[in-house]
Amino acid sequence: MNYVIIGNGPAGVIAAETLRKCDPHGGITLIGDEPEPPYSRMAIPYLLIGDIQEAGTYLRKGANHFKNLKIELLVARAEKVDSKNKKVFLNNGKTVSYGKLLIASGSRPISPPINGINLPGIYPCWTLEDSRHIMKLAKKGARVLQMGAGFIGCIILEALASRGVELTVVEMGNRMVPRMMTEAAGGLIKKWCEKKGVKVFTSTKVESIEKSTDRINPLKVNLSNGKSMVVGLVISATGVRPNIEFLKDSGVVTETGIKVDETMQTSVPGVYAAGDVAQAKEFYTGAQLVNAIQPNAADQARIAALNMAGKDAASQGAMAINVLNTLGLISSSFGQWMGVAGGEHAELLDAENYRYLHLEFKDDILVGATSLGLTQHVGVIRGLIQGKIRLEQWKDRLLKDPTRIMDAYLARTQGTNFKLAA
Ligand SMILES: Cc1cc2nc3c(=O)[nH]c(=O)nc-3n(C[C@H](O)[C@H](O)[C@H](O)COP(=O)(O)OP(=O)(O)OC[C@H]3O[C@@H](n4cnc5c(N)ncnc54)[C@H](O)[C@@H]3O)c2cc1C
């Protein structure tokens, strides 16, 4: 069998290696359009912090890793897929034929529709090339403005702050990480960042960016709250969008991403998708969603590759699990953290000590959670949600005291007999 993979990020690489294990003699071609060895975007913050060099971001360290596995690497952009004749057309004029195809083309940053967004000194933080530009400008004491305080935005914020820049973050939502954190938790993260010296504006938009007359800080950023900031670098972290445009007329059905079934097969037999580009079943609701995080990309890639190689593997559905370290404050959210219709919730808020735990239930099953400053519960919460474990009388105890989550887990999974709370 001749396998072709479009996209050489974590999903593409894991799929290629899984295919090689299952099919020692098949042809495997891995196509990526960035002029870099396959690397992990997740490692970029560590590069910005200075913990690693560029080579530390590479997904596989051995110089001959792919050659030894007989995986052919092509640097080119797939421009069109002809699924009837099983061909991929590349931007270098060449065509690659496939027996089975995996699309793992990931996503790319959205460029917000703001006047001045294309001025020099404004970058997303998505690729190794972006990070090279950022490192030139984000020197100690430099004035930097970051648009967006979502999950990726907060990861970048942490890296920028560690470079000693004078940082301002502008988020249009009413709290930080609004698509991952409850209002209470997002508000506490903001307070924490401000305490650590980062200026944060929430419920605020960047309205326009223009040239300033300051040679060191050549960008003037105008905000919807009436303020203007003069800075040397603007980072745009305002969300991402799956790379699906090249699939136009291919027959592969797309919506917000590429629609796949639980085997990661698309609407076209023999064509699969995995990672940030895939719109796959969500664990709890069964709705098809893009869940753009790396563990998800890795799981989906493995499942897709196994099926491509003729084995049986099915996804139980992607579950949102986000763990974030914002300037030393660990926060996490899981599954249906925002609650479900007819559900109940328990909340513990200790604002002074930056501790917070919010549990969401449907009947006696934990369906989601948000936590702050409490790291010891992460595995337990994940286990309860993914296992859909019936909490029985422990649900009422958790409604009174959510911190007893570990007791509940042990009692319901290992039969440990804990004394009832008063
Ligand atoms: C700064 C940063 C920090 C992050 N931190 C975390 C984290 O802590 N935890 C976490 O879970 N996730 C994190 N992520 C997200 C994570 O990196 C992504 O979920 C992951 O990279 C998805 O892998 P992928 O293989 O699907 O896509 P990608 O890694 O985006 O790889 C896709 C590749 O395909 C290429 N491509 C696209 N179109 C074509 C085409 N037509 N032809 C050829 N090649 C193409 C792309 O250029 C890219 O190289 C972070 C992302 C960033 C930017």
The ligand as an ORCA input file, in Angstrom:
! r2SCAN-3c Opt
* xyz 0 1
  C       2.723     28.438     21.044
  C       1.873     27.195     21.086
  C       1.780     26.455     22.255
  C       0.972     25.329     22.322
  N       0.891     24.656     23.493
  C       0.090     23.582     23.593
  C      -0.025     22.868     24.822
  O       0.587     23.229     25.829
  N      -0.834     21.779     24.854
  C      -1.519     21.349     23.750
  O      -2.212     20.352     23.833
  N      -1.442     22.017     22.580
  C      -0.658     23.105     22.472
  N      -0.572     23.786     21.284
  C      -1.394     23.308     20.146
  C      -0.674     22.165     19.413
  O       0.561     22.637     18.965
  C      -1.524     21.665     18.255
  O      -2.715     21.101     18.784
  C      -0.766     20.612     17.433
  O       0.345     21.190     16.818
  C      -1.672     19.985     16.381
  O      -0.926     19.103     15.605
  P      -1.282     18.835     14.076
  O      -0.277     17.835     13.600
  O      -2.713     18.549     13.919
  O      -1.057     20.243     13.336
  P       0.241     21.146     13.165
  O       1.181     20.980     14.284
  O      -0.251     22.513     12.878
  O       0.951     20.553     11.874
  C       0.371     20.653     10.579
  C       1.459     20.877      9.560
  O       0.883     20.758      8.252
  C       1.345     21.830      7.442
  N       0.384     22.069      6.348
  C      -0.783     22.754      6.394
  N      -1.385     22.774      5.193
  C      -0.571     22.071      4.345
  C      -0.639     21.740      2.977
  N      -1.676     22.119      2.197
  N       0.381     21.029      2.421
  C       1.431     20.628      3.191
  N       1.545     20.920      4.502
  C       0.560     21.614      5.079
  C       1.433     22.987      8.412
  O       2.214     24.042      7.922
  C       2.053     22.287      9.626
  O       3.447     22.238      9.510
  C       0.246     24.908     21.177
  C       0.350     25.640     19.981
  C       1.149     26.770     19.942
  C       1.243     27.568     18.662
*
